[in-house]
Amino acid sequence: MLKQLLSTFPLLLIFLCCPTVFAQSPAQAPGAQSPLPAAQPPVAQSPLPAAQAPVAQSLAPTTAPSGPPNITAILEKARHFTTLIRVLKSTKLDDEITIKLNDSSQSLTMFAPTDNAFGKLKKGILNSYTDQQKFQLIKFHLIPSFLSLPAFQTVSNPMNTEAGSNDQYPINITTVGNQVNISTGIVNTTISGTIYSDNQLAVYQVDKVLLPLYFFVTPSPSPAPTPSKPEKKAPSPSGSESVPTTDNVAITASSAMRVIHHALNAMIFAGFLIAALSLCI
């Protein structure tokens, strides 16, 4: 009996000295462990700012390049102005307009005929014009100032154009309400739309080509120069009213002396002849 007590005594001591060991809960099975945060799938992570798609960046509006308005680009964007663009380029007026608008103090208003407007011209008339006439034709569609639609109500007629003087290239503009009427003396039309407008350039659509009166009116001939008074010619030396000159006097005197000399010789010879006949008798 004593031996049994002694054999259980060490176990009792261990139990009393280490109560916390036996108070722990049993270890959980490895499969029951809660998932770690690092084990979460990367899809659920919020995207970083650096990983944004580049497509979203391209949606931001781009700033237009600075510089004067490009008249051909404006007309190309508006469409239906192929013939006008072709004539602008062939006459180099597109470059001239760009140079003019490059100066911020300069401005222009353009009446732009559509392709249908050029199609209404008499067949072959545009090709019959010389390069200079085409140049003047397009400049006749340009006013050397910026005009908004309301400004046409206060203009003075005839208006100045880039083509030249009002006498040769007159253009008159009148308004009825919001309608702007244009007359060249050959063509009557109206502004049918605004293509472009800012504080320097205005481009308005017209449905007819503005033909200048100068192309159809024969210029009046310039006055003949006043004839100058003819200079009084010196009378011919052979005339009855001729004034003897020194040379003429000398020639006349020499001729007279020869006549006198011959006459004296004849008289002397006649004297000798008469004397000889007298002796013979």
C-alpha positions in Angstrom: 0.0 0.0 0.0 2.8 2.4 0.9 4.5 1.6 -2.4 1.5 2.6 -4.4 1.2 5.9 -2.6 4.9 6.6 -3.2 4.6 5.8 -6.9 1.6 8.3 -7.4 3.3 11.0 -5.3 5.6 12.3 -8.2 2.6 12.6 -10.5 0.7 14.6 -7.9 3.6 17.0 -7.6 3.8 17.5 -11.3 0.1 18.2 -11.5 0.3 20.7 -8.7 3.4 22.5 -10.1 2.2 22.8 -13.7 -1.6 23.5 -13.7 -1.5 25.8 -16.7 -0.2 23.1 -18.9 -3.2 20.9 -18.4 -5.6 24.0 -18.5 -4.8 24.8 -22.1 -7.4 23.9 -24.6 -6.6 21.2 -27.1 -4.8 22.3 -30.2 -7.1 22.9 -33.2 -6.7 20.8 -36.3 -4.5 22.4 -39.0 -7.4 22.4 -41.5 -9.6 24.5 -39.2 -7.2 27.5 -39.1 -8.7 30.8 -40.3 -7.2 32.1 -43.6 -4.5 34.6 -43.4 -5.1 38.1 -44.9 -2.2 37.6 -47.3 -4.0 34.6 -48.7 -6.7 36.8 -50.2 -6.9 36.7 -54.0 -5.2 39.8 -55.6 -8.4 40.5 -57.7 -10.1 41.8 -54.6 -7.4 44.4 -54.0 -8.1 47.9 -55.0 -6.1 49.0 -58.1 -3.2 51.3 -57.5 -3.2 54.8 -59.1 -0.2 53.9 -61.3 -2.0 50.9 -62.7 -4.8 52.9 -64.3 -5.6 52.1 -67.9 -4.1 54.5 -70.5 -7.4 54.7 -72.3 -8.8 56.9 -69.6 -5.9 59.4 -70.1 -6.5 59.8 -73.8 -10.1 61.0 -73.1 -8.7 64.3 -71.7 -9.2 67.1 -74.3 -6.1 68.3 -76.1 -5.2 72.0 -76.4 -5.4 73.4 -79.9 -2.1 74.7 -81.3 -1.7 78.4 -81.1 -1.5 80.4 -84.4 -3.6 82.2 -86.9 -6.8 80.5 -88.3 -6.1 78.1 -91.2 -8.6 79.0 -93.9 -8.2 75.8 -95.9 -8.5 73.6 -92.8 -11.7 75.5 -91.9 -13.2 74.9 -95.3 -12.1 71.3 -95.4 -13.8 70.6 -92.1 -17.0 72.3 -93.3 -17.0 70.3 -96.6 -18.6 71.2 -99.9 -15.9 73.7 -100.7 -13.5 71.7 -102.8 -13.5 74.1 -105.8 -12.9 77.1 -103.6 -10.0 75.4 -101.8 -8.5 74.4 -105.2 -8.6 78.0 -106.5 -7.2 79.4 -103.2 -4.2 77.1 -103.5 -3.6 77.7 -107.2 -3.6 81.4 -106.7 -1.5 81.2 -103.5 -4.2 83.2 -101.7 -4.3 80.6 -98.9 -0.7 81.5 -98.0 -1.5 85.3 -98.3 -4.5 84.9 -96.0 -2.4 83.0 -93.4 0.3 85.7 -93.5 -2.3 88.4 -93.1 -4.0 86.7 -90.1 -0.6 86.1 -88.5 -0.7 89.8 -87.6 -3.2 90.0 -84.8 -4.0 93.6 -85.8 -5.4 92.3 -89.2 -8.8 90.7 -89.8 -10.9 89.4 -92.6 -14.4 88.5 -93.6 -14.8 85.9 -96.3 -17.9 85.0 -98.4 -17.3 81.3 -99.3 -19.1 79.9 -102.4 -20.0 76.2 -102.2 -19.2 73.6 -104.8 -22.9 73.9 -106.0 -22.4 77.7 -106.4 -19.4 77.1 -108.7 -21.5 74.5 -110.6 -24.1 77.2 -111.4 -21.6 79.2 -113.4 -21.7 79.1 -117.1 -19.9 76.0 -118.3 -16.2 76.6 -118.8 -16.2 80.2 -117.5 -14.0 79.5 -114.5 -11.4 77.8 -116.7 -11.5 80.6 -119.2 -10.3 83.1 -116.6 -6.6 84.0 -116.5 -4.6 83.4 -113.3 -4.9 87.1 -112.6 -8.7 87.1 -113.0 -9.0 84.1 -110.7 -6.8 85.9 -108.2 -9.1 89.0 -108.3 -12.2 86.8 -108.2 -11.3 85.3 -104.9 -10.1 88.6 -103.5 -13.5 90.0 -104.4 -14.9 87.6 -101.8 -12.7 89.1 -99.0 -13.5 92.1 -96.9 -10.5 93.6 -95.1 -12.2 93.6 -91.7 -14.0 91.3 -89.3 -17.8 91.6 -89.6 -20.2 89.8 -87.3 -23.7 89.2 -88.7 -25.2 92.2 -86.7 -22.4 94.4 -88.0 -23.7 94.1 -91.6 -26.7 96.3 -90.6 -24.4 99.3 -90.2 -22.0 99.0 -93.1 -21.7 101.7 -95.8 -22.1 100.9 -99.5 -20.3 100.2 -101.7 -18.0 98.2 -99.5 -14.3 97.9 -99.9 -13.0 94.4 -100.9 -9.5 93.1 -101.2 -9.9 93.1 -105.0 -9.5 96.8 -105.5 -11.4 100.1 -105.9 -15.1 100.4 -105.5 -15.5 101.8 -109.0 -14.2 98.5 -110.6 -15.3 96.0 -107.9 -18.4 97.4 -106.2 -20.3 95.3 -103.7 -23.4 96.4 -101.8 -24.8 94.7 -98.7 -28.3 95.3 -97.3 -30.2 93.5 -94.5 -33.8 92.6 -94.0 -34.3 91.4 -90.4 -31.7 88.7 -89.9 -31.2 88.2 -93.7 -28.0 89.6 -95.3 -28.3 90.4 -99.0 -25.3 90.8 -101.3 -25.3 92.5 -104.7 -22.4 92.9 -107.2 -24.3 94.4 -110.1 -24.2 90.9 -111.8 -25.1 88.5 -108.9 -27.6 88.8 -106.1 -27.4 86.3 -103.2 -27.7 86.0 -99.5 -25.6 84.6 -96.6 -26.9 81.1 -96.0 -24.8 80.1 -93.0 -21.9 80.8 -90.7 -18.9 78.5 -91.2 -16.5 80.1 -88.8 -16.3 83.2 -86.6 -14.0 84.5 -84.0 -12.7 88.0 -83.3 -10.3 88.0 -86.3 -11.8 85.9 -89.1 -15.4 85.4 -90.2 -16.4 82.9 -93.0 -19.9 82.9 -94.3 -21.4 80.5 -96.8 -23.0 81.9 -100.0 -24.8 79.9 -102.6 -23.6 81.9 -105.6 -20.2 83.0 -106.8 -19.8 86.7 -106.5 -18.9 87.8 -110.0 -17.5 91.4 -110.2 -19.0 93.9 -112.6 -15.5 94.6 -113.9 -15.4 91.2 -115.6 -18.4 92.0 -117.8 -18.1 95.7 -118.5 -15.7 96.7 -121.2 -13.5 99.4 -119.8 -14.0 102.8 -121.4 -11.1 103.8 -123.6 -8.7 106.3 -122.0 -9.0 109.8 -123.5 -6.8 110.5 -126.4 -3.9 112.8 -125.5 -4.3 116.5 -126.6 -2.4 117.0 -129.8 0.5 119.4 -129.4 0.8 122.4 -131.7 3.1 121.5 -134.6 6.3 123.4 -134.6 6.6 126.0 -137.4 8.9 124.5 -140.0 11.5 126.7 -141.6 10.5 127.5 -145.2 12.4 125.7 -147.9 15.3 127.5 -149.4 13.8 127.1 -152.8 10.6 128.9 -151.8 9.8 132.4 -152.7 9.9 133.5 -149.1 13.2 131.8 -148.3 15.6 133.8 -146.3 19.1 133.8 -147.9 21.8 132.3 -145.8 25.5 133.1 -145.8 26.3 130.0 -147.9 23.6 130.8 -150.4 24.8 134.4 -150.7 28.4 133.2 -151.3 27.2 130.7 -154.0 25.1 133.3 -155.7 28.0 135.9 -155.7 30.4 133.3 -157.1 28.0 132.4 -159.9 27.4 136.1 -160.8 31.2 136.7 -161.0 31.6 133.9 -163.4 28.8 135.2 -165.6 30.4 138.7 -165.6 33.8 137.2 -166.4 32.4 135.3 -169.3 30.5 138.3 -170.6 33.7 140.5 -170.5 35.6 137.8 -172.4 32.9 137.7 -175.0 32.9 141.4 -175.4 36.7 141.6 -175.7 36.6 138.8 -178.3 33.8 140.6 -180.2 35.9 143.8 -180.1 38.9 142.1 -181.6 36.8 140.4 -184.2 35.2 143.7 -185.3 38.7 145.4 -185.4 40.0 142.6 -187.6 37.1 142.9 -190.0 37.6 146.7 -190.3 41.3 146.2 -191.3 40.4 143.7 -193.9 37.9 146.1 -195.5 
